[in-house]
């Protein structure tokens, strides 16, 4: 039985995404997100920043590489994955990362009109969700 493993993170890209390919040619895009939490302590506002490594695959990876850039606001929906390995020193290591299943790009407001920004965001979401639409279309029964 599968257990629940789901995460939603919203923040800004720490650096430009990096696109690579597996030996079989599958695109993989990696990037990091900084997510801020604000709270009050002793009558002052405190900011706590957490950093998360994110990995996306296939068409989602290509879209992420084309649309994403350092500082861009994103919302990532995905699951957590733990990588484990043994180092050259013989010690066991592990790292947890987010495997993206859906990515929304926030609008960029740099001297452009709001309408331009909305269409840019819509285009980004359309590209990112394109792989889901194609999957659904390929599953349609021809009768």
Secondary structure, DSSP 8 states (H G I E B T S, - for coil): ------EEEEEEESS--EEEE-TT--EEEEEEEEEEEEEEETTEEEEEEEEEEEEEEHHHHHHHHHH--TT-EEEEEEEEEEEEEE-TTS-EEEEEEEEEEEEEE----SS--HHHHHHHHHHHHHHHHHHHHHHHHHT----
